[in-house]
Amino acid sequence: MILILQLVFFSLRSLHAILDPSIDWQEFLQHSDNTQFFSVVGIPCHDLCRLMHFGPYPVKLIASQCLLELLTRISDQRSYLNAELRCSAQYMKSIIAVIEGLVLSQDSRVAENCGSCLSMILGWEKFGSQENMVGRESKWSRLIMEEFAVALTAPGLTSKSFSNQQKIASNIAVSLLKLSQVPEWLTSLFDSSLISGVVGNLSARNVTADIVKLFSELMTKKYLTQEHVVSLHNLFQVCRRQVYEGSCSKSELSEQKAEETVAMSPDEVCALLFGIVLNQRTASCTLQMEQQNLLREIDLFFQESSQGE
């Protein structure tokens, strides 16, 4: 099963660059009791969700990667064609239910993939489809946001585990705030006292691009007071200066040497492909790229705040 999932993953990563205009990616959102035939190698979204829910860790990880790739392809195609979603609201609810449960997974990789999937689905509202109500009614999203709010005001923001949770929850919060009708519970959650506590708990060491993006959206939606904006302005200035100072120092580059292998067993091939999947995921998460994303989000925050004055 792992080998099949790896085949599907690499197919999804490559086929869209070659055959994307001729592929109807929404085929993978269709549920049927009969045998389904697809134009390319793939597994339907609901079957991937089953594997994510019931499978062991390696299956959960690769299946969540495949689901994220599929939803990305569907989202890009819908954006390009301005197309409606063709599956039912019940179908989307079943997918969201599995994703939301795994957002709280102990494994950060699975949780991050599922968080990205959930954020993407919530962002589909801009197409005017029927799925816009699904995200607003979710009790799991509310639970995730409440846990996130408590964690943001508690000590320990520099821990690695919290950084992963922060990234996931921040993206979900931004997607919820961008809905045409923001859930009432989210408005009551992000009140002035909570935001003041979060701002007071931040320092230049624990500011990430995701948290800056969240504050930009909160500012756009008029959740921030002028005092909040001034405090964040000062904090982000310090943060930006530290990034620039750090970029001037000597950076350490790690080189990975390719190993020459003459013959490999099926288990070794599977392990090699699994490692490549993990590397594909972490390739875009280098320190330099994180710093660039942080600087970009800080600049956008400054632009938004200057326009609001």
Secondary structure, DSSP 8 states (H G I E B T S, - for coil): -HHHHHHHHHHHHHHHHHHGGG--GGGGG---SS----SSS---HHHHHHHHHHS-HHHHHHHHHHHHHHHHHHHHHHHHHT----S-HHHHHHHHHHHHHHHT-SSHHHHHHHHHHHHHHHGGGGGT-TTHHHHHT-HHHHHHHHHHHHHHTSS-TTSHHHHHHHHHHHHHHHHHHTSSS--HHHHHHS-HHHHHHHHHH--TTT--HHHHHHHHHHHHTT-S-HHHHHHHHHHHHHHHHHHHHHHHS------------S---HHHHHHHHHHHHHHHHHTT--HHHHHHHHHHHHHHHHHHHHHH-
